[in-house]
Amino acid sequence: MTEQASHFDVLIVGAGISGIGMAAHMTAKSPHASYAILERRDNLGGTWDLFRYPGIRSDSDMHTLGFDFEPWKHEKSIADAPAILDYLDRIVDERGIRQHIRLGHKVIAADFDSATARWTVQIETAQGEHKRLTANFLYLGSGYYDYDEPYDPGFDLGAFEGQVIHPQFWPDDLDYAGKQVVVIGSGATAVTITPSMAGKAAKVTMLQRTPTWMFSRPAKDRLANLLRKFLPEETAYRLTRWKNIKMQDIGFKRARTKPEKVKQFLYKKIEKALGDKFDRATFTPPYDPWDQRLCLVPDDDLFNAIKSGKAEIVTGQIKAFEKGGVRLADDRFLPADIVVTATGLKLAVAGKIAVSVDGESVDFAERFYYKGVMFSNLPNLAVVFGYLNASWTLRADLNSDYICRVLNAMKAKGADIAVPVLAEDHALVEDDIFDFSSGYIQRAKQIMPKNAVAYPWRLNQEYVVDRKRMASDPIEDGVLALRRADADAAHREERLEAAE
C-alpha cells in the first residue's frame, strides 16, 4: 500500500486494539480485501498510548484482553501499557499491518453514496491538509470515549494554587516527589494512580464521593505460567483464556443472583489485605457488585500503600478548593500540592465522525444495534463497543471475525451492499442498552444507539452466548441483506414511480 492509494475495500478507523484486531483478522480470513487503518494520533495503541499516568495498566487479564489469534507471552497477566504496546507492535510487524497504517489522519466525516456503494471519507492530517479517501466498507475501531475532552464535573479550582492534572492529559515532566497529592475519584484510574504515586509522593489521598467495589488478585496467573512450561504456547493460551472467560461469566452472574454472598467475599479479601486498617464503610458502595465494573487491585498494591501510611482513602463531598488543598463539606481539610481529577471519561459515538448516507446525517441514537456490530438500515458500516462485564477484546474479536465473513459472503455473491434491514413498523420492544449505574454510562445514554429486548437487534453483555450465535447463525439470516447497488437504484426508481 502506498500513501497515494485513495480507494480501499475497507477503511478501518483507529489503530488501537479494535483496529489492529480487524486488520489481523482480515489478513488471515479476507486476504482479497484491501484496507487502510486511519489513526489520528502519531502512534498506534489507542488508549494504551494516549494515557501516560503512573501505573497505567489493564484492568482485565491479558489472556482475554489479548486477541484470540495471538498468545500473551508475558509473565504478568495484568500488564502495564508498555507491555501492551509491545504486544500490539509485534502483531503489526509480524503480520505486515504496519505498512497499512496512516498516522496523523483524523477522520472528520464519512458519507455513503447508495448509487455507487461507496463511502467518501474526509480526513484532516496532522499537517492541516484535507484529504478524501473512498471505501466500500467502513469499520470504526475508534473506541468509546472522547479523545479531545474528558468529563468535566464543573469544579471551581480558582483558589487552588497547586497543579491540577487530568489523567487523560498527563504531563511527561510532572514532579510529584515529596508532594501531597489528592486523587479525586474512585474508579479504575484512581485505584491505579494512588498506589503508583505513593512510592514517591509524601502522601496520596484518594478522595471518593462514593466507594467502589474492589477485587484483589495476583498480577501473575500461576496456572497460565504453569501451563506454558508443559504445553505449546498456543494451547496454554487457549486453555487459560477459556478458563478466565468462564470465571468472568460465573463471577458476573453470581453477583447478579447472589449479591450479598459476593459482597462478603469481597469484604473478606480486603480485610485480609488491610488487617486492622480495614474500614467497611470505606469499601461499601451504595450499589451491588457489578452494577458497576469492579475495580481490580493487582497484588494488593492499593491496600499495601494504605497499610504503609503512604496512601489513604477518604469519603466525602467537596465544599471548596482552597489555596493549599481541598475543603470537604464536613469541614475536613485535605492538604494538596497536586490535585488529580480522575473523575471519568466522556463517551463518544462513532469517534465523533459526522456520518451520513446520501448526504443525510445519521443519528445513531435513532438506530438499533444489530448483533452488537452493525446498525439498522445503515449499509456497509461496523463498529466495536466492547463488553462492560468482560474484556473489550472479546467483542472486538467477535466483530472482526463476523465482518470478515460478511466481506467474504459479499464477494461470493457479487454484492456490494450489506445492510441490516428493519421495517419502519418494526414494533421492537426497547431495552436498557447498559444495565450499569456508572456515571459515564448514565451521562451518555441519550447519544447511544437503541437496544431491543429481542436478538439480533441488541448489544448483548453475554460473551459466551454471543460467541455461539455469531459463529452459528448464517450471514444471510433474513435480516442482513446482501445486494448490488444497481439493484437498490432500480428498486428506488420503482418506488418513486409507484408514488407518482
DRENGU-645555 format. One record per atom (N, C-alpha, C): residue in three letters; x, y, z. Coordinates in steps of 0.2 Angstrom, whole numbers, plus 5000, padded with zeros to 4 digits. Each point is the difference from the previous one (the first is absolute). Layout:
N
ALAXYZ/...
//
This chain:
500
MET500449945000/MET499650065000/MET500450065000/THR499950054996/THR500350065000/THR499650065003/GLU500350065001/GLU499650055003/GLU499650034995/GLN500149994993/GLN499750024995/GLN499349964998/ALA500049945003/ALA499349974999/ALA499550035003/SER499450014997/SER499450045002/SER499449965001/HIS500049944997/HIS499449965001/HIS500249935003/PHE499549975005/PHE500149945003/PHE499449965001/ASP500149945000/ASP499449965002/ASP499750025007/VAL500550005004/VAL499850025007/VAL500450055003/LEU499750055003/LEU500450055004/LEU499949995007/ILE500549995004/ILE499949995007/ILE500250065004/VAL499650035004/VAL500250065004/VAL500249985007/GLY500650025001/GLY500349985007/GLY500549955000/ALA500650015002/ALA500649955001/ALA500149985007/GLY499449995003/GLY500149975007/GLY499849935000/ILE499849975005/ILE499949935000/ILE499449984995/SER499550044999/SER499549984996/SER500250004993/GLY500350064998/GLY500350004993/GLY500549954998/ILE500549995004/ILE500549954999/ILE499749934999/GLY499649995005/GLY499649935000/GLY499749994993/MET499650054998/MET499749994993/MET500449994995/ALA500650044999/ALA500549994995/ALA500349935000/ALA500149975006/ALA500349945001/ALA499549944998/HIS499450015002/HIS499549954997/HIS499950014993/MET500050064997/MET500050004993/MET500649974996/THR500650015003/THR500649974997/THR499949924999/ALA499749975006/ALA499949935000/ALA499449984996/LYS499550035001/LYS499349974997/LYS499750044994/SER500250064999/SER499850034994/SER500650034996/PRO500549964998/PRO500650034997/PRO499850044993/HIS499449984997/HIS499950044994/HIS499850075000/ALA499850025007/ALA499850075001/ALA500650055001/SER500050054997/SER500550055002/SER499750055005/TYR500550025004/TYR499850045006/TYR500550055002/ALA499850055004/ALA500550055003/ALA499750015007/ILE500550025004/ILE499850025007/ILE500150075001/LEU499550045002/LEU500150075001/LEU500150025007/GLU500550035002/GLU500150015007/GLU500250075001/ARG499650045004/ARG500150075001/ARG500650025004/ARG500349965004/ARG500550015004/ARG500749984996/ASP500650025004/ASP500649984996/ASP500349945002/ASN499649955003/ASN500249945002/ASN499449955001/LEU500149944999/LEU499549955001/LEU499949985007/GLY499549975002/GLY499949985007/GLY499350035003/GLY499850054997/GLY499350035003/GLY500150025007/THR499649975004/THR500050015007/THR500749995004/TRP500349954997/TRP500649985004/TRP500650054998/ASP499950044995/ASP500550054998/ASP499850075003/LEU499450015000/LEU499750065002/LEU500150025007/PHE499849955004/PHE500150015008/PHE500749985002/ARG500350055004/ARG500750005002/ARG500150015007/TYR499449995004/TYR500050015007/TYR500449945004/PRO500350025006/PRO500449945003/PRO499649945001/GLY500349944999/GLY499749945001/GLY499549984995/ILE499950034994/ILE499549994995/ILE500049924998/ARG499549975001/ARG500049924999/ARG499349984998/SER499949944998/SER499449974999/SER499649995006/ASP499450005000/ASP499549985005/ASP499749934999/SER500249974994/SER499849944998/SER500649954999/ASP499949945001/ASP500649954999/ASP500250004992/MET500650004999/MET500250004993/MET499949944996/HIS499849955003/HIS499849944997/HIS499350004997/THR499650065002/THR499450014996/THR500050074997/LEU500450055003/LEU500150064996/LEU500549994994/GLY500449955000/GLY500449984994/GLY499549974995/PHE500249994994/PHE499649984994/PHE500049925000/ASP499549984997/ASP499949925000/ASP500549974996/PHE500350044995/PHE500549974995/PHE500850015003/GLU500150045005/GLU500750015002/GLU500149995007/PRO500349955002/PRO500149995007/PRO500450055004/TRP499850015006/TRP500350055005/TRP500649965003/LYS500650034999/LYS500649965002/LYS500350035006/HIS499850065003/HIS500350035006/HIS499849965006/GLU500550005005/GLU499849975006/GLU499450025004/LYS500050075000/LYS499450035003/LYS499450004996/SER499449985002/SER499450014996/SER499650065001/ILE500250045006/ILE499850075000/ILE500650044998/ALA499950034994/ALA500650034997/ALA500050075000/ASP500650035000/ASP500050084999/ASP500050024993/ALA499950064999/ALA499950034993/ALA500649984995/PRO500650015003/PRO500649984995/PRO500049934998/ALA499849955004/ALA500049934998/ALA499449994995/ILE499450045001/ILE499549994995/ILE500250034994/LEU500350065000/LEU500350034993/LEU500549954997/ASP500449975004/ASP500549954997/ASP499649944996/TYR499549985003/TYR499549954998/TYR499750024993/LEU499850065000/LEU499650034994/LEU500650014994/ASP500650025002/ASP500550024995/ASP500249934997/ARG500149955004/ARG500249934997/ARG499449984995/ILE499450015002/ILE499549974995/ILE500050044994/VAL500150075000/VAL500050044994/VAL500649984995/ASP500549995004/ASP500749984996/ASP499949934997/GLU499849955004/GLU500149934998/GLU499449994994/ARG499550045000/ARG499549994995/ARG500050054995/GLY500550044999/GLY500050054995/GLY499550055000/ILE499750025006/ILE499550055001/ILE500350075000/ARG500650015002/ARG500250065001/ARG500050054994/GLN500249964994/GLN500050044994/GLN499350034998/HIS499549975003/HIS499350024998/HIS499750065005/ILE500450025005/ILE499850055005/ILE500250074997/ARG499550045000/ARG500250074999/ARG499950045006/LEU500550025003/LEU500050045006/LEU499950074999/GLY499750045005/GLY499950074999/GLY499450014995/HIS499549965000/HIS499550004995/HIS499350005004/LYS499750065001/LYS499450005004/LYS499450004996/VAL499649965001/VAL499449994996/VAL499550055002/ILE499750054996/ILE499650055002/ILE499349984998/ALA499949974994/ALA499349994998/ALA500049944995/ALA499549964999/ALA499949954996/ALA499349994997/ASP499950014993/ASP499449994997/ASP500049944995/PHE499449965001/PHE499949954996/PHE499650014994/ASP500249994994/ASP499650014994/ASP499749944998/SER499349995000/SER499749944998/SER500149984993/ALA500050054996/ALA500149984993/ALA500649974998/THR500550015003/THR500749974999/THR500249955005/ALA499650005006/ALA500249965005/ALA500750015003/ARG500150075001/ARG500750025002/ARG499950055005/TRP500550005005/TRP500150055005/TRP500550054998/THR499850065000/THR500550054999/THR500250035007/VAL500649995002/VAL500350025007/VAL500450064999/GLN499850055004/GLN500450065001/GLN500550005006/ILE500650024998/ILE500649995005/ILE500350075001/GLU500250015006/GLU500550065001/GLU500649975003/THR500650014997/THR500649985002/THR500350045005/ALA500649975004/ALA500350045005/ALA500350064997/GLN500250004994/GLN500250064997/GLN499550064998/GLY499449985001/GLY499450054998/GLY499849994993/GLU500249954997/GLU499849984993/GLU499349975000/HIS499650014995/HIS499349965000/HIS500049964994/LYS499849935001/LYS500149954995/LYS499349975000/ARG499949964994/ARG499449965000/ARG500249934997/LEU499849955004/LEU500149934998/LEU499349974999/THR500049954996/THR499349964999/THR500149935002/ALA499549975002/ALA500049935002/ALA499349974999/ASN500049934999/ASN499449975000/ASN499749985007/PHE500449995005/PHE499849995006/PHE500450045005/LEU499650025006/LEU500350045005/LEU500049965007/TYR500549995003/TYR500149975006/TYR500250045005/LEU499650025005/LEU500250055005/LEU500349975007/GLY500650005000/GLY500449975006/GLY500350065004/SER499650055001/SER500250075003/SER499950005007/GLY499849955003/GLY499950005008/GLY499350035002/TYR499950015006/TYR499450025003/TYR500050075003/TYR500650035001/TYR500050065003/TYR500350064996/ASP499950065002/ASP500250064997/ASP500750015001/TYR500450004995/TYR500750015001/TYR500250075001/ASP499650054998/ASP500250075001/ASP499750035007/GLU499549975003/GLU499750035005/GLU499849955005/PRO500350005006/PRO499849955006/PRO499350035003/TYR499749965004/TYR499550035004/TYR500250055005/ASP499650065000/ASP500150055004/ASP499550015005/PRO500149985007/PRO499550015005/PRO499950075002/GLY500350054997/GLY499850075002/GLY500450025006/PHE500549985002/PHE500450025006/PHE500250084999/ASP499950045006/ASP500350065000/ASP500750005003/LEU500550004996/LEU500749995003/LEU500350075000/GLY499750055000/GLY500350074999/GLY500550015006/ALA499849985006/ALA500450025006/ALA500549955002/PHE500149954996/PHE500549955001/PHE500650024997/GLU500650005003/GLU500650034997/GLU500549954998/GLY499849935001/GLY500449954997/GLY499949984993/GLN500249944998/GLN499949974994/GLN499449964999/VAL499650014995/VAL499449954999/VAL500249964993/ILE499949945001/ILE500249954995/ILE499449964998/HIS499849994994/HIS499549954998/HIS500449944997/PRO499849945002/PRO500449944998/PRO500049994992/GLN499550034997/GLN500049994992/GLN500650054997/PHE500250055004/PHE500550044997/PHE500650015005/TRP500349945002/TRP500550005005/TRP500750034997/PRO500350055003/PRO500650034998/PRO500649955001/ASP500450004995/ASP500649965000/ASP500550025006/ASP500050065002/ASP500550035005/ASP499750015007/LEU499549975001/LEU499750015007/LEU500449985005/ASP500250045005/ASP500449985006/ASP499650005006/TYR499949945003/TYR499550005005/TYR500449975006/ALA500749995000/ALA500449985005/ALA499950045007/GLY499849975005/GLY499950045006/GLY499450055001/LYS499649994995/LYS499450045000/LYS499449975003/GLN499550045002/GLN499449985002/GLN499550004994/VAL499749944999/VAL499649994994/VAL499349985002/VAL499550034997/VAL499349985001/VAL499849974993/VAL499849945000/VAL499749974994/VAL499250005001/ILE499650034996/ILE499350005001/ILE499749954995/GLY499749955003/GLY499749954996/GLY500049935004/SER499649964997/SER500049935004/SER500049944995/GLY500150024993/GLY500049954995/GLY500749974999/ALA500049964994/ALA500649974999/ALA500650044999/THR500050064997/THR500550055000/THR500350025006/ALA499550025005/ALA500350025006/ALA500349955004/VAL499749945000/VAL500249945003/VAL500749984998/THR500250014993/THR500649994998/THR500550065001/ILE499850065000/ILE500550055001/ILE500250015007/THR499649995005/THR500150015007/THR500649965002/PRO500049935000/PRO500649975002/PRO500650014996/SER499950024993/SER500650014996/SER500450065002/MET499650055002/MET500350075002/MET500349995007/ALA499749965004/ALA500250005007/ALA500749985002/GLY500349974995/GLY500749985001/GLY500550075001/LYS499850054996/LYS500450065000/LYS499750065003/ALA499450005000/ALA499650065004/ALA500149995007/ALA499950065003/ALA500050005008/ALA499449965002/LYS499450014997/LYS499449965002/LYS499550014994/VAL499649954998/VAL499550014995/VAL499349985004/THR499650054999/THR499349995003/THR499549994994/MET499749945000/MET499549994995/MET499350025003/LEU499850054997/LEU499350035002/LEU499549984996/GLN499549965003/GLN499449974997/GLN499450035002/ARG499650024996/ARG499350025002/ARG499649945002/THR500149944997/THR499749945002/THR500549944999/PRO500049955004/PRO500449954999/PRO499949964994/THR500549954998/THR499949964994/THR500149935003/TRP499849954997/TRP500149935001/TRP500749984998/MET500549985004/MET500649984998/MET500249925000/PHE500449984996/PHE500149935000/PHE500849994999/SER500349975004/SER500749995000/SER500249934997/ARG500550004996/ARG500249934997/ARG500850014998/PRO500349955000/PRO500750004998/PRO500150034993/ALA500550034998/ALA500250034994/ALA500249944995/LYS500349955003/LYS500249944996/LYS499549955001/ASP499849964994/ASP499649955000/ASP500449935001/ARG500049975006/ARG500449955001/ARG499949944996/LEU499349984998/LEU499849954996/LEU500350014993/ALA499950064998/ALA500250024993/ALA500849994999/ASN500450025005/ASN500749995000/ASN500249935000/LEU499649965004/LEU500149935001/LEU499949964993/LEU499450024997/LEU499949974994/LEU500550014994/ARG500250065000/ARG500550024995/ARG500749965001/LYS500149975006/LYS500649965001/LYS499949934997/PHE499449984999/PHE499949934998/PHE499649994993/LEU499750054998/LEU499650004994/LEU500350054995/PRO499849994993/PRO500250054995/PRO499650075002/GLU500450054998/GLU499750075002/GLU499350014998/GLU499849984994/GLU499350014998/GLU499549965004/THR500249945001/THR499549965004/THR500050025007/ALA500550025004/ALA500050035006/ALA499650075000/TYR500050044995/TYR499750065000/TYR499249994999/ARG499949954996/ARG499249994999/ARG499749975006/LEU500349965004/LEU499849975006/LEU499950055005/THR500550045001/THR500050065005/THR499450054998/ARG500050014994/ARG499550054997/ARG499349985002/TRP499949934998/TRP499349985001/TRP499849995008/LYS500549985004/LYS499950005007/LYS499850075002/ASN500450054998/ASN499850075003/ASN499450034997/ILE499849984994/ILE499350024997/ILE499549975005/LYS500049935001/LYS499549975004/LYS500050035007/MET500650015003/MET500050035007/MET499750075000/GLN500150044995/GLN499750074999/GLN499249995000/ASP499849954996/ASP499349994999/ASP499649985006/ILE500449955003/ILE499749985007/ILE500050055005/GLY500550045001/GLY500150055005/GLY499450054999/PHE499950034993/PHE499550054999/PHE499349975001/LYS499949944998/LYS499349985001/LYS499949985008/ARG500549985003/ARG499949995008/ARG499950075003/ALA500350054998/ALA499950075003/ALA499350024999/ARG499749984994/ARG499350024999/ARG499549965003/THR500149945002/THR499549955003/THR500150005007/LYS500750015003/LYS500149995007/LYS500550065002/PRO499750065000/PRO500550065001/PRO500250005007/GLU499649975005/GLU500350015007/GLU500649955001/LYS499949944997/LYS500649955001/LYS500650034996/VAL500050044995/VAL500550034996/VAL500350055004/LYS499650045003/LYS500250065005/LYS500549975005/GLN499749945004/GLN500449985005/GLN500749974998/PHE500049974994/PHE500649984997/PHE500550054999/LEU499850064997/LEU500450064999/LEU500250035006/TYR499650005005/TYR500250035007/TYR500649965003/LYS499949934999/LYS500549965003/LYS500750014998/LYS500050004993/LYS500650014997/LYS500450075001/ILE499650055001/ILE500250075002/ILE500350005007/GLU499649975004/GLU500150005007/GLU500749965001/LYS500149954997/LYS500649965000/LYS500650044998/ALA499950044995/ALA500650044998/ALA500150065004/LEU499550035003/LEU500150065004/LEU500049995008/GLY499849945002/GLY500149995007/GLY499650055004/ASP500350035005/ASP499650045005/ASP499950074997/LYS500250014994/LYS499950074996/LYS499449994996/PHE499649945000/PHE499449994996/PHE499450045003/ASP499750044996/ASP499450045002/ASP499549984995/ARG499549965002/ARG499549984996/ARG499650054996/ALA499950065003/ALA499650054997/ALA500450034994/THR500750005001/THR500450034994/THR499949954994/PHE499849945001/PHE500049954994/PHE499349984999/THR499550045002/THR499349984999/THR499650054995/PRO500049984994/PRO499650054995/PRO499349995002/PRO499650054997/PRO499350005001/PRO499649964994/TYR500449954997/TYR499749964995/TYR500349935001/ASP499749954996/ASP500349935001/ASP500649994995/PRO500449955002/PRO500649994995/PRO499749984993/TRP500450034996/TRP499950004992/TRP499450044998/ASP499750045004/ASP499650054998/ASP500450054996/GLN500650005002/GLN500650044997/GLN500549955000/ARG500550024995/ARG500649955000/ARG500450005006/LEU500249945002/LEU500449995006/LEU500750034999/CYS500350035005/CYS500750034999/CYS500549955002/LEU500549984995/LEU500549955002/LEU500550045004/VAL500349965005/VAL500550025004/VAL500649944999/PRO500450014995/PRO500549944999/PRO500550005006/ASP500149945002/ASP500549995006/ASP499950045006/ASP499450025001/ASP499850045006/ASP500450075000/ASP500250034994/ASP500450065000/ASP499750065004/LEU499450014999/LEU499650055003/LEU500049995008/PHE499849945002/PHE500049995007/PHE500750005003/ASN500549984997/ASN500750005003/ASN500250075001/ALA499850054995/ALA500250075001/ALA499650035006/ILE499449985001/ILE499650025005/ILE500349985007/LYS500249935000/LYS500349985006/LYS500650035002/SER500450024995/SER500750045001/SER499950075003/GLY499450024999/GLY499950075002/GLY500150054994/LYS500249984995/LYS500250044994/LYS499350024996/ALA499549975001/ALA499350014997/ALA499549995004/GLU499450044999/GLU499449995004/GLU499450014995/ILE499449975002/ILE499450024996/ILE499650045005/VAL499750054998/VAL499650045003/VAL499350014997/THR499549995003/THR499350014997/THR499750065002/GLY499850044995/GLY499750075002/GLY499850044994/GLN499650055001/GLN499850054995/GLN500550065000/ILE500150024994/ILE500550065000/ILE499650075001/LYS500250035005/LYS499750075001/LYS500350054996/ALA500750005000/ALA500350064996/ALA500849984999/PHE500350024995/PHE500750004999/PHE500350065003/GLU500549995005/GLU500350065003/GLU500750004998/LYS500450055002/LYS500650024998/LYS500549945001/GLY500049965005/GLY500449945001/GLY499749945000/GLY499449994998/GLY499749935000/GLY499250004998/VAL499749955003/VAL499349994999/VAL499650005006/ARG499550045001/ARG499650015006/ARG499349954998/LEU499949965005/LEU499449954999/LEU499450045004/ALA499449974998/ALA499450035002/ALA499949995008/ASP500449955003/ASP500049995007/ASP500550045004/ASP500450054996/ASP500550045002/ASP500749975001/ARG500049944998/ARG500749975000/ARG500450034994/PHE500750005001/PHE500450044995/PHE500549954998/LEU500149994993/LEU500549954998/LEU500550044996/PRO500650015003/PRO500650044997/PRO500249974993/ALA500150044996/ALA500249984993/ALA500550054996/ASP500549974998/ASP500450044995/ASP499849984993/ILE499749944999/ILE499849984993/ILE499349975001/VAL499550024996/VAL499449975000/VAL499949964993/VAL499849945000/VAL499949964994/VAL499349985000/THR499750034994/THR499249994999/THR499949944996/ALA500049945004/ALA499849944997/ALA499349995000/THR499650044997/THR499350015001/THR499649964994/GLY500449974995/GLY499649964995/GLY500150034993/LEU499749964996/LEU500150014993/LEU499350034997/LYS500150034994/LYS499450024997/LYS499949954994/LEU499449974999/LEU499949954995/LEU499950044993/ALA500249974995/ALA499950024993/ALA499749954996/VAL499650014995/VAL499749954995/VAL500450014994/ALA500249944997/ALA500350004993/ALA500650055000/GLY500450015005/GLY500650045000/GLY499850074998/LYS499450025001/LYS499850074999/LYS500050024992/ILE500049954996/ILE500050014993/ILE499350024998/ALA500050044995/ALA499350024997/ALA499949954995/VAL499649955002/VAL499849954995/VAL499350024997/SER500049994993/SER499450014996/SER499949954995/VAL499449994997/VAL499849964995/VAL499750044994/ASP500350014994/ASP499750044995/ASP499950075002/GLY500450025004/GLY500050075003/GLY499650015006/GLU499649955002/GLU499650015006/GLU500349985006/SER500050045005/SER500449985006/SER499749945004/VAL500549965002/VAL499749945004/VAL500150025008/ASP499449995003/ASP500050015007/ASP500049935003/PHE500549985003/PHE500149935003/PHE499549985005/ALA499850065004/ALA499549995005/ALA499349974997/GLU499950014994/GLU499449984996/GLU500149934997/ARG500549975000/ARG500249944997/ARG500049945006/PHE499849944998/PHE500149945004/PHE500649974999/TYR500349975005/TYR500649964999/TYR499849944996/TYR500449974996/TYR499949934997/TYR500649965002/LYS499849955004/LYS500549955003/LYS500650035003/GLY499950065002/GLY500650045004/GLY500550024995/VAL499950004994/VAL500650024995/VAL499750044994/MET499450004998/MET499850054995/MET499450035002/PHE499650044996/PHE499550045002/PHE499450004995/SER499450005002/SER499450004996/SER500050054994/ASN499949974994/ASN500050044994/ASN500650044999/LEU500549985002/LEU500750044999/LEU500449954996/PRO500150014994/PRO500449964996/PRO500850005001/ASN500349945000/ASN500750004999/ASN500450045005/LEU499849995007/LEU500350035005/LEU500049965006/ALA500549995004/ALA500149965006/ALA500350045005/VAL499949985006/VAL500350045006/VAL500249955005/VAL500550025005/VAL500149965006/VAL499950045006/PHE499549975004/PHE499950025007/PHE500149945005/GLY500550005003/GLY500249945004/GLY499549985006/TYR500149955003/TYR499649985005/TYR500250045007/LEU499550015003/LEU500050045007/LEU500249955005/ASN499849945000/ASN500149955005/ASN500549954998/ALA500450014995/ALA500649964998/ALA500550044996/SER500549974997/SER500550034997/SER499750034993/TRP500350064998/TRP499850044994/TRP500149954994/THR500649975000/THR500249964994/THR499649944998/LEU499649985005/LEU499649944999/LEU499550024994/ARG499750065001/ARG499550024995/ARG500450024994/ALA500650035000/ALA500350034994/ALA500249934996/ASP500249955003/ASP500149944996/ASP499449974997/LEU499450005003/LEU499449984998/LEU499850044994/ASN500050075000/ASN499850044995/ASN500550004994/SER500649995001/SER500550004995/SER499949934996/ASP499949955003/ASP499949934997/ASP499350014996/TYR499550025003/TYR499450014996/TYR500050044994/ILE500350065001/ILE500050044994/ILE500549974994/CYS500549965002/CYS500449974995/CYS499549954996/ARG499649965004/ARG499549964997/ARG499550034995/VAL499850065002/VAL499550044996/VAL500450024994/LEU500650035000/LEU500450024994/LEU500149944996/ASN500149945002/ASN500149944996/ASN499349984997/ALA499550015003/ALA499349984998/ALA499850054994/MET500250065001/MET499950064995/MET500449984994/LYS500649985001/LYS500449994994/LYS499749944996/ALA499849945004/ALA499849944997/ALA499350024996/LYS499650045002/LYS499450024997/LYS500050054995/GLY500650045000/GLY500050054995/GLY499650065003/ALA499950015006/ALA499750055004/ALA500450065002/ASP499850065000/ASP500450055002/ASP499750045006/ILE499449985002/ILE499750035006/ILE499849955005/ALA500150015006/ALA499849955005/ALA499650055005/VAL499449995001/VAL499650045005/VAL499549965004/PRO500050015007/PRO499549975004/PRO499350044999/VAL499549974997/VAL499450034998/VAL499549995006/LEU499850065002/LEU499450015005/LEU499550044997/ALA499449975000/ALA499450034998/ALA499850065004/GLU499750054997/GLU499850065004/GLU499549985005/ASP499549954999/ASP499549985005/ASP500349945004/HIS500650005002/HIS500349945003/HIS499749985007/ALA499850055004/ALA499749985006/ALA500449975005/LEU500750014999/LEU500549975005/LEU499950035007/VAL500149965005/VAL499950025007/VAL500750025002/GLU500150075002/GLU500750025002/GLU500249985007/ASP500649995001/ASP500349985006/ASP500550055002/ASP500250005006/ASP500650045003/ASP500649984997/ILE500350044996/ILE500649984996/ILE500649985005/PHE500050045006/PHE500649985005/PHE499649995007/ASP500049945002/ASP499749995007/ASP500650025005/PHE500350055000/PHE500550025004/PHE499950075003/SER500250015006/SER499850075003/SER500650055000/SER500649984997/SER500650044999/SER499850074998/GLY500350055002/GLY499850074998/GLY500250014993/TYR500549984997/TYR500250014993/TYR499549974996/ILE499749945002/ILE499549964996/ILE499350045000/GLN499850025006/GLN499450045001/GLN500050064996/ARG500650045000/ARG500050074997/ARG499949994992/ALA500249944998/ALA500050004992/ALA499449964997/LYS499649985004/LYS499449964997/LYS499650034995/GLN500050075000/GLN499650034995/GLN500350004993/ILE500749995000/ILE500350004993/ILE500149934998/MET499949955004/MET500149934998/MET499549974995/PRO500249954996/PRO499549974996/PRO499549965004/LYS499449984997/LYS499549975003/LYS500149925001/ASN499749975005/ASN500149935002/ASN499349975000/ALA499949954997/ALA499349965000/ALA500149955005/VAL499449975003/VAL500049945004/VAL500249944996/ALA499850004994/ALA500149944996/ALA500650004996/TYR500449955000/TYR500649994995/TYR499749994993/PRO500350034995/PRO500750035000/PRO500150075001/TRP499450045001/TRP500050075000/TRP500350025007/ARG500649985002/ARG500250025007/ARG500750005001/LEU500350035005/LEU500750005002/LEU500049955006/ASN500249945000/ASN499949965005/ASN500650015005/GLN499949975006/GLN500650005005/GLN500149935002/GLU500049954996/GLU500149935001/GLU500449984994/TYR500750005002/TYR500549974995/TYR499949934998/VAL499949965004/VAL499949934999/VAL499449984995/VAL499450045001/VAL499549994996/VAL500150034993/ASP500350065000/ASP500150044994/ASP500549964995/ARG500549975004/ARG500549964996/ARG499749944996/LYS499549965003/LYS499649954997/LYS499650024994/ARG499650065002/ARG499650024995/ARG500350034994/MET500650045001/MET500350034994/MET500349954996/ALA500349945003/ALA500349954996/ALA499549964996/SER499449985003/SER499549964997/SER499550034996/ASP499850065001/ASP499550034996/ASP500250014993/PRO499649994995/PRO500350014993/PRO500050084999/ILE500550024995/ILE500050074999/ILE499450034997/GLU499749964995/GLU499350034998/GLU499549965004/ASP499850045005/ASP499649975006/ASP499350034999/GLY499850024994/GLY499350035000/GLY500050085002/VAL500550025003/VAL500150075002/VAL500550044996/LEU500649975000/LEU500650034996/LEU499949994993/ALA499950054996/ALA499949994993/ALA500650024996/LEU500249954995/LEU500650014996/LEU499750014993/ARG500250064997/ARG499750024994/ARG500550044996/ARG499850024994/ARG500450044995/ARG499750075001/ALA500550054999/ALA499750075000/ALA499650014994/ASP500149974994/ASP499650024994/ASP499349975002/ALA499949945003/ALA499449985002/ALA499650045005/ASP500450035004/ASP499750055005/ASP499750064996/ALA500450024995/ALA499850064996/ALA499449994997/ALA499949944997/ALA499449984996/ALA499450005004/HIS500149975006/HIS499549995005/HIS499750075002/ARG500550055001/ARG499850075002/ARG499650034995/GLU500249994993/GLU499750034995/GLU499249974999/GLU500049945002/GLU499349965000/GLU499650045005/ARG500250015006/ARG499650035005/ARG499850074999/LEU500550034996/LEU499850074999/LEU499550014994/GLU500049954995/GLU499550004995/GLU499349985003/ALA500149955005/ALA499349985003/ALA499750065004/ALA500450035003/ALA499850065004/ALA499750054996/GLU500250014994/GLU499850054995/GLU499349984997/
//
